[in-house]
């Protein structure tokens, strides 16, 4: 499937963790990053923004853009 994925340049905090939205073929998709504490969210987003975007894009492509995306920060931190 050929998908156009754009990660929005912001984040929000939710009970599920760091919430980053992506636009996939014109539709908004919520992407949640677990293993992030609320008081660390801004620093993590700032330091790992591009690693997060890369991991989210990969997860979207693997899921065919269906449903919310859930990834663990532990996996991203090990790569970044």
N, CA, C and O of each residue as an XYZ file, in Angstrom:
320
protein
N       0.839     -1.175      0.000
C       0.000      0.000      0.000
C       0.888      1.243      0.000
O       1.808      1.361      0.809
N       0.603      2.158     -0.909
C       1.348      3.406     -0.990
C       0.676      4.424     -0.074
O      -0.442      4.863     -0.348
N       1.335      4.795      0.990
C       0.744      5.710      1.962
C       1.560      6.982      2.054
O       2.790      6.962      2.013
N       0.861      8.066      2.177
C       1.495      9.335      2.456
C       1.376      9.564      3.958
O       0.269      9.726      4.473
N       2.505      9.579      4.665
C       2.508      9.724      6.123
C       3.185     11.038      6.485
O       4.323     11.290      6.089
N       2.481     11.871      7.237
C       3.046     13.104      7.761
C       2.850     13.106      9.272
O       1.734     12.940      9.764
N       3.935     13.295      9.995
C       3.863     13.361     11.462
C       3.698     14.829     11.851
O       4.501     15.674     11.454
N       2.662     15.130     12.622
C       2.449     16.514     13.054
C       3.526     16.907     14.059
O       3.983     16.090     14.858
N       3.917     18.165     13.999
C       5.055     18.660     14.768
C       4.662     19.100     16.174
O       4.928     20.235     16.570
N       4.035     18.212     16.919
C       3.652     18.523     18.292
C       3.302     17.228     19.011
O       3.238     16.160     18.403
N       3.079     17.342     20.305
C       2.665     16.177     21.084
C       1.683     16.634     22.151
O       1.571     17.822     22.453
N       0.984     15.672     22.707
C       0.101     15.907     23.847
C       0.360     14.789     24.842
O       0.912     13.745     24.496
N      -0.041     15.020     26.063
C       0.053     13.972     27.079
C      -1.326     13.341     27.235
O      -2.335     14.045     27.274
N      -1.367     12.024     27.325
C      -2.622     11.329     27.587
C      -2.343     10.224     28.597
O      -1.189      9.959     28.933
N      -3.389      9.588     29.072
C      -3.213      8.483     30.020
C      -2.437      7.324     29.402
O      -1.825      6.529     30.117
N      -2.462      7.231     28.077
C      -1.749      6.155     27.386
C      -0.280      6.499     27.148
O       0.489      5.645     26.705
N       0.115      7.730     27.437
C       1.502      8.144     27.252
C       1.592      9.361     26.348
O       0.646     10.140     26.229
N       2.720      9.505     25.729
C       2.974     10.606     24.811
C       2.127     10.379     23.561
O       2.222      9.323     22.935
N       1.317     11.337     23.198
C       0.437     11.191     22.027
C       0.934     12.096     20.914
O       1.030     13.312     21.081
N       1.246     11.497     19.792
C       1.693     12.224     18.613
C       0.733     11.854     17.492
O       0.415     10.681     17.298
N       0.280     12.845     16.766
C      -0.652     12.559     15.689
C       0.067     12.521     14.348
O       1.037     13.240     14.109
N      -0.447     11.656     13.488
C       0.070     11.538     12.137
C      -1.090     11.674     11.170
O      -2.223     11.300     11.476
N      -0.793     12.211     10.010
C      -1.793     12.264      8.964
C      -1.418     11.201      7.938
O      -0.324     11.212      7.373
N      -2.353     10.288      7.714
C      -2.136      9.188      6.783
C      -3.214      9.285      5.710
O      -4.400      9.095      5.977
N      -2.777      9.583      4.497
C      -3.712      9.735      3.375
C      -4.876     10.658      3.718
O      -6.018     10.387      3.347
N      -4.583     11.754      4.429
C      -5.596     12.746      4.753
C      -6.372     12.506      6.039
O      -7.199     13.338      6.415
N      -6.129     11.394      6.724
C      -6.839     11.079      7.964
C      -5.891     11.172      9.153
O      -4.739     10.748      9.064
N      -6.371     11.729     10.274
C      -5.563     11.805     11.490
C      -5.542     10.459     12.204
O      -6.565      9.785     12.327
N      -4.374     10.090     12.663
C      -4.166      8.833     13.368
C      -3.440      9.154     14.665
O      -2.434      9.863     14.648
N      -3.934      8.642     15.790
C      -3.269      8.852     17.075
C      -2.196      7.794     17.278
O      -2.423      6.603     17.069
N      -1.027      8.258     17.688
C       0.104      7.366     17.942
C       0.536      7.583     19.391
O       0.820      8.710     19.797
N       0.583      6.513     20.159
C       0.902      6.605     21.578
C       2.260      5.969     21.850
O       2.556      4.869     21.383
N       3.076      6.687     22.615
C       4.389      6.198     23.008
C       4.330      5.917     24.501
O       4.214      6.840     25.307
N       4.409      4.640     24.871
C       4.348      4.259     26.280
C       5.739      4.308     26.903
O       6.731      4.554     26.217
N       5.799      4.075     28.188
C       7.047      4.091     28.956
C       7.664      5.484     29.025
O       8.885      5.636     29.057
N       6.795      6.501     29.047
C       7.215      7.895     29.192
C       6.459      8.467     30.385
O       5.236      8.351     30.469
N       7.188      9.081     31.297
C       6.546      9.737     32.439
C       6.131     11.146     32.033
O       6.799     11.799     31.231
N       5.024     11.599     32.597
C       4.477     12.905     32.236
C       5.494     14.024     32.412
O       5.597     14.904     31.557
N       6.244     14.000     33.503
C       7.202     15.077     33.752
C       8.436     15.001     32.853
O       9.240     15.933     32.837
N       8.598     13.919     32.114
C       9.719     13.767     31.187
C       9.299     13.939     29.728
O      10.145     13.933     28.833
N       8.009     14.090     29.488
C       7.470     14.075     28.126
C       8.104     15.136     27.223
O       8.520     14.823     26.107
N       8.182     16.372     27.685
C       8.719     17.442     26.847
C      10.183     17.193     26.498
O      10.579     17.360     25.345
N      10.987     16.797     27.474
C      12.405     16.545     27.221
C      12.588     15.371     26.267
O      13.435     15.418     25.374
N      11.803     14.327     26.451
C      11.904     13.153     25.570
C      11.487     13.522     24.154
O      12.151     13.144     23.189
N      10.383     14.262     24.028
C       9.934     14.657     22.690
C      11.005     15.499     22.003
O      11.303     15.286     20.828
N      11.580     16.447     22.724
C      12.592     17.327     22.151
C      13.837     16.549     21.720
O      14.352     16.754     20.621
N      14.312     15.662     22.582
C      15.548     14.932     22.295
C      15.361     13.827     21.255
O      16.258     13.575     20.451
N      14.218     13.179     21.266
C      14.010     11.998     20.409
C      12.969     12.222     19.310
O      12.464     11.254     18.742
N      12.643     13.460     19.005
C      11.565     13.738     18.058
C      11.727     12.969     16.739
O      10.774     12.349     16.269
N      12.899     13.005     16.153
C      13.072     12.378     14.840
C      13.099     10.861     14.939
O      12.658     10.176     14.016
N      13.609     10.326     16.040
C      13.557      8.874     16.267
C      12.105      8.426     16.464
O      11.698      7.379     15.962
N      11.333      9.228     17.199
C       9.912      8.929     17.407
C       9.167      8.945     16.076
O       8.369      8.051     15.794
N       9.430      9.961     15.262
C       8.758     10.073     13.966
C       9.099      8.894     13.063
O       8.231      8.366     12.368
N      10.351      8.488     13.074
C      10.769      7.344     12.265
C      10.080      6.058     12.729
O       9.599      5.275     11.910
N      10.038      5.848     14.035
C       9.398      4.642     14.583
C       7.897      4.642     14.302
O       7.322      3.598     13.991
N       7.263      5.806     14.410
C       5.833      5.912     14.137
C       5.555      5.642     12.662
O       4.621      4.911     12.333
N       6.348      6.220     11.782
C       6.169      5.994     10.344
C       6.297      4.517     10.009
O       5.497      3.983      9.241
N       7.289      3.859     10.573
C       7.473      2.427     10.335
C       6.279      1.626     10.860
O       5.787      0.725     10.181
N       5.817      1.955     12.063
C       4.668      1.243     12.647
C       3.414      1.444     11.804
O       2.626      0.514     11.637
N       3.223      2.640     11.275
C       2.059      2.907     10.422
C       2.129      2.069      9.160
O       1.134      1.468      8.754
N       3.287      2.026      8.546
C       3.441      1.246      7.316
C       3.231     -0.243      7.569
O       2.670     -0.944      6.727
N       3.677     -0.724      8.717
C       3.501     -2.140      9.045
C       2.046     -2.471      9.372
O       1.620     -3.615      9.219
N       1.288     -1.475      9.820
C      -0.111     -1.722     10.191
C      -1.083     -1.374      9.072
O      -2.295     -1.493      9.252
N      -0.583     -0.951      7.937
C      -1.419     -0.488      6.827
C      -2.292      0.700      7.222
O      -3.338      0.930      6.615
N      -1.868      1.455      8.236
C      -2.585      2.661      8.643
C      -3.925      2.409      9.298
O      -4.778      3.297      9.330
N      -4.121      1.217      9.818
C      -5.399      0.861     10.432
C      -5.319      0.986     11.952
O      -4.500      0.313     12.577
N      -6.144      1.825     12.554
C      -6.216      1.947     14.007
C      -5.081      2.753     14.603
O      -4.140      3.143     13.913
N      -5.191      2.996     15.906
C      -4.157      3.735     16.621
C      -2.856      2.948     16.641
O      -2.845      1.723     16.516
N      -1.773      3.676     16.799
C      -0.441      3.083     16.841
C       0.069      3.161     18.280
O      -0.019      4.211     18.918
N       0.593      2.064     18.781
C       1.186      2.022     20.118
C       2.615      1.512     19.989
O       2.857      0.429     19.456
N       3.564      2.314     20.490
C       4.957      1.895     20.496
C       5.536      2.179     21.876
O       5.000      2.991     22.631
N       6.622      1.511     22.194
C       7.273      1.682     23.491
C       8.511      2.557     23.338
O       9.324      2.347     22.438
N       8.647      3.537     24.223
C       9.827      4.390     24.194
C      11.091      3.586     24.457
O      12.159      3.937     23.956
N      10.988      2.516     25.230
C      12.165      1.682     25.517
C      12.809      1.194     24.228
O      14.035      1.169     24.121
N      12.003      0.808     23.252
C      12.535      0.339     21.977
C      13.204      1.465     21.195
O      14.217      1.241     20.532
N      12.660      2.646     21.265
C      13.230      3.788     20.549
C      14.525      4.238     21.185
O      15.486      4.561     20.488
N      14.555      4.261     22.510
C      15.751      4.692     23.236
C      16.920      3.753     22.936
O      18.063      4.202     22.842
N      16.647      2.468     22.786
C      17.704      1.514     22.472
C      18.293      1.747     21.089
O      19.481      1.507     20.869
N      17.466      2.214     20.153
C      17.914      2.480     18.784
C      18.622      3.831     18.707
O      19.698      3.949     18.121
N      17.993      4.861     19.316
C      18.503      6.236     19.225
C      19.707      6.389     20.041
O      20.283      7.476     20.093
